[in-house]
């Protein structure tokens, strides 16, 4: 089974991909192009499930509306998943790479999407063991 993970942002959003149990960051895209990019990637990568990070705070309602739109306009199984602290974790991971501040900022949402998607995948693996 293949999955996409989405870290939704007001200007840019990150996308991650997983086949079975390992999530990898793919790309960051302008949020206005996010829906079309998800559609393109789902066809190309044969994705069945899209996991969208749901934050606390000001963007939460916007993300919930995006999840609703994604559910209505695609045949994907769409899951909302807690993304608490993934942006901070992504910044920490990227800081250790030695990349420039500009490069780190460009990749921040994609890495956050991968961390959030990995959290979801791990929870599913543990649930199957119980």
Secondary structure, 3 states (H helix, E strand, C coil): CEEEEEECCCCEEEEEEEECCEEEEEEEEEHHHHHHHHHHHHHHHCCCEEEEEECCCCCHHHHHHHHHHHHHHCCCEEEEEECCCHHHHHHHHHHCCCCCHHHHHHHHHHHHHHHHHHHHHHHHHHHHHC
